[in-house]
Amino acid sequence: MNKFSQLIIRYHGVFAFFILELIALNFYFSQNATPEKTAFLSSANRMVGGIYDYQNRWSRYWNLSAVNDSLAQENARLKMQLPSTTFSHLLDSATVGAEDSLSEQQYHYLAATVVNNSVHRQKNYLTLNRGSKHGVRKNTAVLANTQEGVVGVIRAVSTHYALVMSILNTDSRISSRIGRNNYLGVLRWDGQDPRYMQLHDIPKHLGLQKGDSVLTSGFSTVFPKDIFLGKIDSFYIEPGSNFYNISVQLVNDLGKADKVYIVDNILRDEQLELEASIHEQ
């Protein structure tokens, strides 16, 4: 692609000459019509039209990336208007019609693009094209560019880039719940199939069904509550165990991750500071 662009720039004078020649011939034959000239004119028109059509499609191709980035930023702005991204000061959830001053922004969304990714290692990471220059900080969530799916957690930040520990990393832990009964568990990856993760700490007395939804619990300073993670694909109990072995099919394909959202819990530091204070007493 770069070589083609350099070729156009280097020989732009030659291309301009041929285009002007075709326009001149078109003008000449249109003023002096004969059957032979008409046939030539038709061919010339098709050639010029093809050049302009190619130029138009080329222009649209290079503009597409800018349009996609603009749409992603607009989606991020709209996401921050959702009720789930705010901290409510209401004591009674029934008073939904209260003034906006009774809630404040808790989660900030920033659109980003994946520039590097891996899914077949034991400890997978992604690189995003957003960094401290854009307000990104460590230990913030990264979600898929849809309403569903978690990508990982930011572990390192430079000026222009952020390094994300993928959920397909054996060190990853996601506080989760089963949608049908709200029971809490921990979602982890066993390093095998990138389409599945394993839900731990679910006791055997609990009734499970294939297809039960698994969501983020909200008991974390990183991920917002109720982000859809996937569905229970299979489960069993090993002899002598009090807990299920549960396989969860992920809703998003991490190998295809492209556009994502960095989601920063603005109130995270306050919560962590308060919770740490009790250990210091």
C-alpha positions as CSV (number, residue, x, y, z in Angstrom):
1,M,0.0,0.0,0.0
2,N,2.8,2.4,0.9
3,K,4.7,1.5,-2.3
4,F,1.6,2.3,-4.4
5,S,1.2,5.7,-2.7
6,Q,4.8,6.5,-3.4
7,L,4.4,5.5,-7.0
8,I,1.4,7.9,-7.3
9,I,3.3,10.7,-5.7
10,R,6.5,10.2,-7.8
11,Y,4.7,10.0,-11.2
12,H,1.8,12.3,-10.5
13,G,2.8,14.5,-13.4
14,V,2.6,11.7,-15.8
15,F,-0.8,10.6,-14.6
16,A,-2.1,14.2,-14.8
17,F,-0.8,14.4,-18.4
18,F,-2.7,11.3,-19.5
19,I,-5.9,12.5,-17.8
20,L,-5.7,15.9,-19.5
21,E,-5.1,14.2,-22.8
22,L,-8.2,12.1,-22.4
23,I,-10.2,15.1,-21.5
24,A,-8.9,17.0,-24.6
25,L,-9.7,14.1,-26.9
26,N,-13.1,13.8,-25.3
27,F,-13.8,17.5,-26.1
28,Y,-12.4,17.2,-29.7
29,F,-14.5,14.2,-30.7
30,S,-17.6,15.6,-29.1
31,Q,-17.3,18.6,-31.5
32,N,-16.6,16.5,-34.6
33,A,-18.8,13.4,-34.4
34,T,-18.2,10.5,-36.8
35,P,-18.9,6.7,-36.2
36,E,-15.2,6.1,-35.6
37,K,-14.8,9.1,-33.3
38,T,-18.0,8.1,-31.4
39,A,-16.6,4.7,-30.7
40,F,-13.3,6.2,-29.5
41,L,-15.2,8.7,-27.4
42,S,-17.1,5.9,-25.7
43,S,-13.9,4.1,-24.8
44,A,-12.3,7.2,-23.5
45,N,-15.3,8.0,-21.3
46,R,-15.2,4.6,-19.8
47,M,-11.5,4.9,-19.1
48,V,-11.9,8.3,-17.5
49,G,-14.9,7.1,-15.5
50,G,-12.9,4.1,-14.3
51,I,-10.1,6.3,-13.1
52,Y,-12.4,8.6,-11.2
53,D,-14.3,5.7,-9.7
54,Y,-11.0,4.1,-8.5
55,Q,-9.9,7.4,-7.1
56,N,-13.3,7.8,-5.2
57,R,-13.1,4.3,-3.8
58,W,-9.4,4.8,-2.7
59,S,-10.5,8.0,-0.9
60,R,-13.3,6.3,0.9
61,Y,-11.0,3.5,2.0
62,W,-8.6,5.9,3.7
63,N,-11.4,7.9,5.3
64,L,-13.0,4.7,6.7
65,S,-10.6,4.5,9.7
66,A,-11.3,8.1,10.7
67,V,-15.0,7.5,10.5
68,N,-14.8,4.3,12.7
69,D,-12.7,6.1,15.3
70,S,-15.2,9.0,15.4
71,L,-18.1,6.5,15.9
72,A,-16.3,4.7,18.7
73,Q,-15.7,7.9,20.6
74,E,-19.4,8.8,20.2
75,N,-20.4,5.4,21.5
76,A,-18.1,5.9,24.5
77,R,-19.8,9.2,25.2
78,L,-23.3,7.6,25.0
79,K,-22.3,4.7,27.2
80,M,-21.4,7.2,30.0
81,Q,-25.0,8.4,30.0
82,L,-26.3,5.0,31.0
83,P,-27.6,4.6,34.6
84,S,-25.2,1.7,35.2
85,T,-22.2,4.1,34.9
86,T,-23.3,6.5,37.7
87,F,-23.1,6.3,41.4
88,S,-26.5,6.9,43.0
89,H,-26.9,8.9,46.2
90,L,-30.5,7.8,46.5
91,L,-31.5,5.7,49.5
92,D,-34.7,4.5,48.0
93,S,-34.4,3.1,44.4
94,A,-38.1,3.8,43.9
95,T,-37.4,7.5,43.6
96,V,-36.2,7.2,40.0
97,G,-37.5,10.6,39.0
98,A,-35.2,12.5,41.4
99,E,-32.9,15.2,40.1
100,D,-29.7,14.4,38.3
101,S,-27.7,15.9,41.2
102,L,-28.5,12.8,43.2
103,S,-26.2,10.7,41.0
104,E,-22.6,11.3,39.7
105,Q,-20.4,9.7,37.1
106,Q,-18.7,6.6,38.4
107,Y,-17.3,5.0,35.2
108,H,-15.5,6.8,32.4
109,Y,-15.4,5.1,28.9
110,L,-12.6,5.7,26.4
111,A,-12.5,4.0,23.0
112,A,-9.3,2.3,22.0
113,T,-7.9,0.0,19.3
114,V,-6.0,-3.2,19.8
115,V,-2.6,-3.0,18.1
116,N,-1.2,-6.3,19.4
117,N,-2.8,-9.4,20.8
118,S,-2.2,-13.1,21.7
119,V,-4.6,-15.9,22.7
120,H,-2.5,-19.1,22.5
121,R,-0.1,-18.6,25.3
122,Q,-0.6,-19.4,29.0
123,K,-0.3,-15.7,29.9
124,N,-1.8,-13.6,27.1
125,Y,-1.7,-9.8,26.8
126,L,-3.0,-7.1,24.4
127,T,-1.6,-3.7,23.6
128,L,-3.9,-0.7,23.1
129,N,-3.2,2.6,21.3
130,R,-4.1,4.7,24.4
131,G,-1.8,5.7,27.3
132,S,-1.2,8.2,30.1
133,K,-1.5,11.0,27.5
134,H,-5.2,10.0,27.1
135,G,-5.8,9.7,30.8
136,V,-5.4,5.9,31.0
137,R,-4.2,4.4,34.3
138,K,-3.3,1.0,35.6
139,N,-5.8,-1.5,37.0
140,T,-8.7,-0.3,34.8
141,A,-11.1,-2.6,32.9
142,V,-11.1,-3.2,29.2
143,L,-14.4,-4.3,27.7
144,A,-15.5,-5.5,24.2
145,N,-16.9,-2.8,21.9
146,T,-20.4,-4.3,22.3
147,Q,-22.6,-4.3,25.4
148,E,-21.2,-7.8,26.2
149,G,-17.8,-9.4,27.0
150,V,-14.7,-8.6,29.1
151,V,-11.3,-8.3,27.5
152,G,-9.0,-7.8,30.5
153,V,-7.3,-5.4,32.9
154,I,-4.7,-2.8,32.2
155,R,-1.4,-3.7,33.9
156,A,1.1,-1.2,32.5
157,V,0.8,2.3,30.8
158,S,3.2,4.3,28.8
159,T,2.6,7.7,27.2
160,H,0.8,6.4,24.1
161,Y,0.1,2.8,24.9
162,A,-1.5,0.5,27.5
163,L,-0.7,-3.2,28.2
164,V,-3.7,-5.3,29.0
165,M,-3.6,-8.7,30.9
166,S,-6.2,-10.7,28.9
167,I,-8.8,-12.7,30.6
168,L,-7.1,-15.5,28.7
169,N,-4.3,-15.4,31.2
170,T,-3.9,-18.0,33.9
171,D,-3.3,-15.2,36.4
172,S,-6.7,-13.5,35.6
173,R,-9.5,-13.6,38.1
174,I,-13.0,-12.2,37.6
175,S,-15.6,-11.9,40.3
176,S,-18.7,-13.3,38.7
177,R,-22.3,-14.4,39.4
178,I,-24.8,-16.8,37.9
179,G,-27.7,-14.7,36.5
180,R,-30.5,-17.1,37.5
181,N,-29.7,-17.4,41.2
182,N,-27.1,-14.6,41.8
183,Y,-24.6,-17.1,43.3
184,L,-21.1,-15.8,43.4
185,G,-18.0,-17.5,41.9
186,V,-14.6,-16.7,40.4
187,L,-14.1,-17.0,36.6
188,R,-10.6,-18.2,35.6
189,W,-8.9,-19.6,32.5
190,D,-7.1,-23.0,32.6
191,G,-4.8,-22.2,29.7
192,Q,-6.5,-24.5,27.2
193,D,-9.3,-23.5,24.9
194,P,-9.6,-19.7,24.4
195,R,-13.3,-20.1,23.8
196,Y,-14.0,-21.3,27.4
197,M,-13.2,-20.2,31.0
198,Q,-13.9,-22.1,34.2
199,L,-16.2,-20.9,37.0
200,H,-15.0,-21.9,40.5
201,D,-16.4,-22.0,44.0
202,I,-20.0,-22.9,43.1
203,P,-21.2,-25.5,45.7
204,K,-22.7,-28.8,44.6
205,H,-26.1,-28.2,46.4
206,L,-26.8,-25.4,44.0
207,G,-29.0,-26.3,41.0
208,L,-27.4,-25.5,37.6
209,Q,-28.6,-25.6,34.1
210,K,-26.8,-25.6,30.8
211,G,-27.2,-22.1,29.3
212,D,-27.3,-20.3,32.6
213,S,-25.8,-16.8,32.1
214,V,-22.6,-15.7,33.9
215,L,-22.1,-11.9,34.6
216,T,-19.7,-9.7,36.4
217,S,-20.7,-9.5,40.1
218,G,-19.9,-5.8,40.7
219,F,-17.9,-6.9,43.8
220,S,-14.8,-5.5,42.3
221,T,-13.3,-2.0,41.9
222,V,-12.4,-2.9,38.3
223,F,-15.4,-4.2,36.4
224,P,-18.9,-2.6,36.3
225,K,-21.7,-4.9,37.5
226,D,-23.7,-7.1,35.1
227,I,-21.4,-7.3,32.2
228,F,-22.4,-10.4,30.3
229,L,-19.5,-12.9,30.2
230,G,-20.9,-16.0,28.7
231,K,-23.1,-19.1,29.3
232,I,-22.6,-22.3,31.2
233,D,-21.7,-25.0,28.7
234,S,-21.1,-28.0,30.9
235,F,-20.6,-28.9,34.5
236,Y,-19.9,-32.0,36.7
237,I,-18.9,-32.9,40.3
238,E,-15.7,-34.9,40.9
239,P,-16.1,-37.7,43.5
240,G,-15.4,-36.4,47.0
241,S,-15.7,-32.8,45.9
242,N,-18.2,-30.2,47.3
243,F,-17.9,-27.9,44.3
244,Y,-18.8,-28.0,40.6
245,N,-16.4,-28.0,37.7
246,I,-18.0,-25.6,35.4
247,S,-17.1,-24.6,31.8
248,V,-18.3,-21.3,30.6
249,Q,-18.4,-20.5,26.9
250,L,-17.3,-16.8,26.4
251,V,-19.6,-14.4,24.6
252,N,-16.7,-12.7,22.8
253,D,-13.9,-14.1,20.7
254,L,-10.7,-12.6,22.1
255,G,-8.8,-13.6,19.0
256,K,-10.9,-11.1,17.0
257,A,-10.6,-8.2,19.5
258,D,-10.1,-4.9,17.6
259,K,-12.1,-2.0,18.9
260,V,-12.5,-1.9,22.8
261,Y,-13.5,0.4,25.6
262,I,-11.2,1.3,28.5
263,V,-13.5,1.6,31.6
264,D,-12.2,3.5,34.5
265,N,-13.9,3.4,37.9
266,I,-13.5,7.0,39.1
267,L,-14.4,6.1,42.7
268,R,-12.0,3.1,42.9
269,D,-9.2,4.8,44.9
270,E,-11.7,6.1,47.5
271,Q,-13.1,2.6,48.0
272,L,-9.7,0.9,48.2
273,E,-8.5,3.5,50.7
274,L,-11.4,3.0,53.0
275,E,-11.2,-0.8,52.8
276,A,-7.4,-0.7,53.5
277,S,-8.0,1.6,56.6
278,I,-9.6,-1.2,58.5
279,H,-6.5,-3.4,58.3
280,E,-4.4,-0.5,59.7
281,Q,-6.4,-0.2,62.9
